[in-house]
Structure formats: structure tokens, C-alpha cells
Amino acid sequence: MLELAYILEKVRAYHPNADLDLIRKAYVCSAQYHAGQIRKSGEPYLSHPLEVAKILAEMHLDEASICTGLLHDTVEDTSATIEEIEGVFGKDIAHLVDGVTKLSQISFHSNEEKQAENFRKMLVAMSRDIRVLLVKLADRLHNMRTLQYMPQEKQDRIATETMEIYAPLANRLGIGWLKAELEDLSFKYIRPWDYRNLREKIGKSKNERNRFIDEVSSEIFKSLKDAGMENFVVEGRPKHLWSIFRKMSDKSLLFEEIQDLIAFRVLVETLGQCYEALGYIHAKWRPIPGRFKDYIAMPKPNAYRSLHTTLVGPKGERIEIQIRTKEMHEVAESGIAAHWKYKGPLHVDNAWQHGFLWLRQLLNWQKDLVDPNEFLESVKVDLFSEEVYVFTPRGDVIELPRGATPVDFAFAVHSDIGMQCIGAKVNNRIVPLRYELENGDSCEIITQKNQRPKKDWLEFVKTSRARNKIRAIMRQLERDKSKEIGRELLDKEFRRFGSTLIREIKNSTLDKVLADKKFSNLDDALAQVGYGKLDPKILVDLCLPEGEKKTPIPEPANRITQLFDKFARRGGSGLRIEGIDDVLVYYARCCSPVKGDPIIGFVTRGRGVTIHRRDCQKIMGLDSERRINATWVSDIQIQRPVTLTAITDDREGMLTELSSTFARMNINISEAKCRGLGDGQAINTFRCNVLDVEQLKQLIRKLSSIKGVHRVERTPGND
């Protein structure tokens, strides 16, 4: 087990005046509370908070953070209370422990909506004190390091949420080493075959790679020394596994085709020496056009600053060199944690001063966005994206995610410009609004009054701001249209009984009916009628007492009223829509839900309800007010089509073994396609029908267990 003395020595090295007695007290308290508890690995539970405190010490955090690391599980997993922690350690540490405790209660294995709401809570905790998130990241890192002791289902879930949420957050906080380790650990469990294969290939070339690092580092050092530079360091390091795998996947490259597996670093004393070293290196070796990036002049959102250049190196291979000062390097490695050393504690309120404006943006989004699914989608897009820097006509720099378009640029400059956008010029040339902006582009937006965003813009915009503003306008237009339809339907229904909606119904009566149905006002009720969610007959029955009703006049059914008739039909769908069994439903082909998948319905005028999986990307772009809850009826069996893709060895007999697995499970294959990929591998695509998610998981497990099968995945959108 890690000794407390190591942590104390680590803290003393970077913070000589730290209150080490406070850390010792936290250790004793944690040991007492966790006495007798054992982790899945068989180690005493105390080993976990000790490791978390060690990680925080390696991040050079203050003693309050170290104490929080030692105490972070006491309130959740022992009899300790926040009041007891405050009585012994004070308000600051109690506040941090309380924040981390609330974060620990967040679970991402539930449905998409709950996941989004939980992430909101995490942002609120971050907003109060960023150290809460740093402790949580350290906690997650140690849990990932010991994930092998957990059941496979938990391994998959925890690794996925780490890759989707925690690694991007570490990146946004600028903690490079933490982001890289979280990604590699997640990679190990998410794609185990690819991880083992890549690690094996890199291991075989380890000695050769080390020789290459030594030789190139020596040549760079000699060149700069001969040029008269002093007090600099040259080092080389292999890139981490996930970054190599992503490059291979994104560019469809084999491992042997990846040339820049190693990044070299030059650390200098001053800002001026960064550009001086760059000049000497470019004079020595030929730079690759378009591969130079100046993150000193335009820092990344996580405050990362460095010069990046790619060259044709001494052996004719491409090499990547990063040049920065030693202070920039510490910020690049420690990120937000380095601010405690250079600029003092960082809080969200002054985050913009330190280059962490994205923190404030995240918090603003969580206030503005009502739909939690849209919020989570927005967060993931903005956490993951790489950046491009685009100039306004006045020379201001706008930072956008890679792949952003002039529409994204327009909304980034100002919402009104985005709303009135009708065209764009990039570098004084008219371009389509779908044009993907590149680093250094100068963009000018052409506007026109009374112009409104187009729905098809949602197909190509990249930024959350643009997407959310467009969706808001689309929802408003859709709501206005539905109110008109609803008023017409309700008026017709009232006229059938010799009355009119507004003129003859007393306001007090109508207000009471709306309140009883939990509608805030008449417009809200009209919109629900127009959406097809509320039968106008219900309102008429409630508003008109029996004695006042005249004989109804029969009226032929129209397109909208037919929708309600269809809703009343029994269709044996095996679904329950908002508590109503067996409405007329259609299954979305874009995601092809299977019984057991979390699902959601979308009201389609004249057609009933279309059922999507909750994680379906298409439904994210549809009007949220027309989404309705849907669940599977447990006692009904229904076969649904799915498409599976299997990456396998390209060998004789493989297709027979795969097909036999389907046959043994009594699952019929309706379509099969197989083709070689080269490099001894093949891709096999099967279309089949399954009863539910459990049968699908069992099928995937059995296919994956066949020798020579590397990966089996459910393919969305092809069923």
C-alpha cells in the first residue's frame, strides 16, 4: 500500500509551507472510517483514497484538495457526515467533500435523459469550485487503473463514460497526461482486440523507436547548440495508443504507414526563444506545408500554448516538433492545476482571464437549454472538437470546432447575424453555407432582414450555439403552426355543439379546465391539440355542461382527426405510449429499435407515432414538444430486424462458423454480405431478426467468442 510519507514528501517539495499536519489528520480520519472495508481487488479500502491523494499531489494541488482526496468517500461509504467533516477540518474541505460526494452519486448507466440531467449537476458542482472536478478526475483515474477487478458489464459502462465525458474534460482542463492515460485505459476495455494488437506492434518496435528518439534528439540539440542557443531541453516521447489508433481509423492507415509515432519537444526559457528555435529548425529540415500551428499567438481553449511543426527529419521520415517555454510546458501537462502556481486559484467567475472561457459557456448552456438530451449532445460536441481559427472582416479571431461552417461563424459572432444569414464570403469569394472553414480563413456574412434560419442547416452546422438557436426557431415556428391547427380543430368541435371557443365559454370555466389539465394557458392547450397529443373532444366535454350541449352535428373526418381515430385502434404493437396500450406505431429505420432498447415516440401527423431509440441522432433534430414517452410491454414478444457487422480473419470456414451460430440460436439470417479488407481481414454484414436486446447481446457474445472474430457491432441506420 502507498505510504503517507510519500504523499507528504511530494507536497513538501512544491509547497514548503503546506499544513502537513492537516493532511496527516485527514489520513487518520479516513483510516478510521474505512477500517474493515475491502475493495474488489482484495486490498484494504484505504488504498483507494491514498492513491487519489497521491494523484492530486502529483498535480501539485493545495492541501485542502489532498485532504479531500483522502476523505472523498467517507460520507458516501461510511457513517461520516458532512457536519462531522466540517467540525474537524473546516468549511473549505467540508464543501469540497460534499461536492465530490454529490458527483460520486452521479451514474451514467441510465437512460439518456437521466444521464444529461446528472451531467448538469456535475457542472453546477464545477461552478462552485473547480477543485471538486479535479478530485473526481483523480478518483476516476485510480478506478480505471483497477478496472480489471470489476465485472465485464461495469467495465464496458465505466470505460465508455470515461472516454465520452471524463477524458474530454481532462483535455479541456489542459491536463495532458491525465487525458492520455484515461483514453488509453478506456481504449483497453472498449476495443480490447484493437488495443492488444496495437500494443503488440508498438512493443515489437520499442528498441528501434528508442534508438530513433536518441538519434533525432541529439541532432536537434546539436543544431540549436551550434546556432548559439543556451538553456534549452530536447526530449522525445511516443504518442499514446488511442491517439495512434484514432489516426489510423480517421485516415484509413495501417500501423506501418504511420510515420509520426513520436513527438519531439524543445523547452526554452523565453517566448522569443520559441520563435528563434523554430527558425533554426526550419533552416535545418524542410517543413511540411500546412502542418505548422502557432498555439502561442492563438492558445487553445484549455490555455495550451506551443508551436507545432512537422518536418522531413534526418532519416527522411516525418517528425513532429513542439516548441514552448518551460512554464508553457507545465501548463500543458498540468493544465488548470498549474494556475495555483502561476496565477493563483482559478474560479469560474474569472476563468475567462486565464483562457478557460469554455467553462462559463458550459454553465450558460446548461441554463439556456431546456431539453436535457440536446444539452448533453451539445456538451459532447464541444468537449470533443478540435479547433479552427477564423477571422472576421475587422481582424478579430473566432474560435470554432473543426468542420464548422459560415453559419456556425455567423451565430458565433452574434445571434442576430446567424438569424439573418443568407450567404457568406470566405477570403472574398462567395461560398456555399455548407463550406467547411479552415484555419486562417477570413469570413464575411451576408445578411437580410426578415430572413429566418432553414431547417436543413441542422444537417451541417457543428457548434452547439448554432444548432440550439436553429432548433429554438424551428420549435417556435412548429408551435405557432400547431396553435393555428389546434384552434381550428377546437373551434370546429365547439361549433358541432352550437358553441364557440372564446365567445360563449366563460373565462372562469375555461381557466379552471386548463388548470385541471395542467396547461399554463390557452395557447399551450391549442398547441397540444395541434400536435395531436390532446383530443379536442376532451376539452369540449369539460367546458360544456351536459345541459348546455346541443345535438352534435356530424362532420367528416379530416387528416388530423383521423390521427385520433388511429390512436384508438388496437394494433398489437407491444408498446405503451404515454400509458396507452397498442396505439398505431411505426418503427424508425434510422435506428431500428429492438425490445429492451430505451425508446421514445415522435408524433407524426396523420401517421401515428414513430418509435426511435433514445440515443438516435436523428430524433435529436426533431421538435422536442412532439416527443412522447414510450415503453415496451413486457409480456409481448415481437421480432425486430437488426444489422450486425463482424470484422474477422479472412479464412476458409469463417462464414460457416458465423452462420452456424445464428442457426444454433434459431435466428434467421435474411441477408448476408462478406468482403475482404486486405491485410488478412474480412468484413461480414448480417441482417437478421431478434426478439429483444438480451437475445441480441447473447448473439454478439457468441459471435465474438469465435476464434478469428475481432469485433462485432450493431450497425445503426441500415435496418
ZIMO-V946282 format. One record per helix or strand of 2 or more residues. SS is the DSSP state (A for helix, B for strand). FROM is the first residue (numbers start at 0). TO is the last residue. If there is no record, write none. Layout:
# ZIMO-V946282
ss=SS from=FROM to=TO
ss=SS from=FROM to=TO
This chain:
# ZIMO-V946282
ss=A from=3 to=13
ss=A from=19 to=32
ss=A from=45 to=57
ss=A from=62 to=70
ss=A from=73 to=76
ss=A from=81 to=88
ss=A from=90 to=103
ss=A from=111 to=127
ss=A from=129 to=144
ss=A from=146 to=148
ss=A from=151 to=171
ss=A from=175 to=189
ss=A from=191 to=203
ss=A from=205 to=225
ss=B from=232 to=237
ss=A from=240 to=250
ss=A from=254 to=256
ss=B from=261 to=267
ss=A from=270 to=283
ss=B from=285 to=286
ss=B from=292 to=293
ss=B from=306 to=311
ss=B from=317 to=324
ss=A from=325 to=341
ss=A from=347 to=353
ss=A from=356 to=367
ss=A from=371 to=383
ss=B from=386 to=390
ss=B from=396 to=400
ss=A from=405 to=412
ss=A from=414 to=418
ss=B from=420 to=425
ss=B from=428 to=430
ss=B from=441 to=446
ss=A from=454 to=458
ss=A from=463 to=495
ss=A from=506 to=515
ss=A from=521 to=530
ss=A from=535 to=542
ss=A from=545 to=547
ss=A from=558 to=567
ss=B from=574 to=576
ss=B from=579 to=580
ss=B from=584 to=586
ss=B from=598 to=603
ss=B from=607 to=612
ss=A from=616 to=619
ss=A from=623 to=625
ss=B from=626 to=631
ss=B from=639 to=648
ss=A from=653 to=663
ss=B from=668 to=677
ss=B from=680 to=689
ss=A from=692 to=703
ss=B from=708 to=713
